[in-house]
């Protein structure tokens, strides 16, 4: 995982089961996922079942 200032490599061996492999779109062979998606995968949560709710986001520069 690249966090902008360094690289972290994770290795985990499963005794049973499998990890979900995210799909790669287009002709690219590169895959980039967020650390949040990586945590879901390592926890056994299907990425297709994850639904995010809309959250409030304060827009910078619109302060009165």
N, C-alpha and C positions, 0 to 999 in steps of 0.2 A: 504494500500500500504506500503510495506516495502522498505525503501531506504538505508538499511545497517546500519543506526544509529538510527532508530526509526520507529514507526508504525503510519500511518495516516489512519483513517477510514472515508470514504465518504458515505453520505446518501443523496439521492435525491428522491423526490416523483414526479412522473409524473402525470400531470392532464389528458393527453391523450397520446396514443401511447405506444410503448414498447422499451426496450433496446435489442440490439443484444447480445445473449449469446454466447461467444466463445466456440468452440467445444473442448472437451477433448479427446486427442488421447490415444489409448491403454486402459489398465485396470486401470490406475491411476484415482483416484477421486480428485487429487489435480490440481489446475489451477493457473498458474502464467502468468501474462501479464505485458508488459512494461507500464510505465506511459503514453507513447505516445498512445498505444492502448486504454488505459482507457480514455484518452481525446477524441479519436475518438468515442468511444462508447457513452460517455456522450454527445457528440455533435450531435449524430444521424448519424454518417458516418459509412457506412457498411465497415467492415474490408476486405471483399472480393474485394471491389472496389478500395482500396488503392493500388497504384503502386508506388514503390520507384525507383528513378533513381540512377544509380551508382554514387558515389561521390569519389573524390580524397581522399586518406588516406595516409598521410606521414608515412612511416615505420621508427620507431625509430632505431637508430644504423646504418643507411645507410647514415649518413651525411658525406660529404667530406670536 
